Amino acid sequence: MPFFLPRFEIGPILVVILVILVILVLAANLKVVQQSRAYVIERLGAFHAVWGVGIHFKIPFIERVAKNVSLKEQVVDFAPQPVITKDNVTMQIDTVLYFQITDPKLYAYGVENPMTAIENLTATTLRNIIGDLELDQSLTSRDHINTKMRAILDEATDPWGIKVNRVELKNIMPPRDIQDSMEKQMRAERERREAILQAEGQKQSQILVAEGEKQSLILRADAAKQAAIMKAEGEAQAILKVQQATAEALKLLNEADPSDAVLKIKALEAFQAAANGQATKLIIPSEIQALAGLCASANAAFQTGGEKPKA
């Protein structure tokens, strides 16, 4: 039996392959630019445009993406650089640079290697600034150095499409012998401040103790004064009460209109009270003496009248 090969239609297959190739080419040349990024596009080797955020189509084999640029602020930490101060002291200083690309075209075509160029420019600028300062000024004028470097670098990198936002001196490392000397000086300064603080503390403590003793003496004197005043007021009140009682007694006695015999008896009672006191001498009034004689005569008469007559 004769053998027959199947016949295939080549035309439709080629159409399908062609369609697939076109789709792949279109998909490969469809570019999506993300936020904070930019594409530098060249057409036939020459600058054509800068693509921003969105969907873009690149003409195959004619256009190409020359550079994908980030528009965010970037940070680069440069290695320590040897610098010499005005007083011939060699130090190692490393810097941190904060920059941002503002013009993608200038960044792509302004300089061959932007990061290397910025690093070399930073080192040169730092040497020039530190060379005009002495060691002490270099250690204490960090803000001044940062500001001056930022201004110089920002102006120098402007043709490259780069804006320098901030420059920071990260570490300043003088020679070892100078570091030891500085550490000794700082240690002595700390000890001096500690001694001053201790002296101030002792001074304040002594002041507080003296103030406490002063207040204690004042309070004790005030307490003694108040006690003496209260005692004197009490004695005065007692004397006043006795005088008032005596006055009341005399008033009542006068109102009662006593007889002469009653007055003599009261005088005798007063004399008896005086005799019971601690006085060593007594002056007896004549009325009291007469009253005493009267009492003695009356006593003798009573004794005589009471005796029985003798047989």
Buried (B, 14 or more C-beta within 10 A) or exposed (E): EEEEEEEEEEEEEEEEEEEEEEEEEEEEBEBEBEEEBBBBBBBEEEEBEBBEEEEBEBEEEEBBBBBBBBBEEBEEEBEBBEBEBEEEBEBBBBBBBBBBBBBBBBBBBBBEEBEEBBBEBBBEBBBEBBEEBBBEBBBEBEEEBBEBBBEBBBEBBBEBBBBBEBBBBEEBBBEEEBEEEEEEEEEEEEEEEEEEEEEEEEEEEEEEEEEEEEEEEEEEEEEEEEEEEEEEEEEEEEEEEEEEEEEEEEEEEEEEEEEEEEEBEEBBEEBEEEEEEEEEEEEEEEBBEEBEEEEEEEEEEEEEEEEEEEE
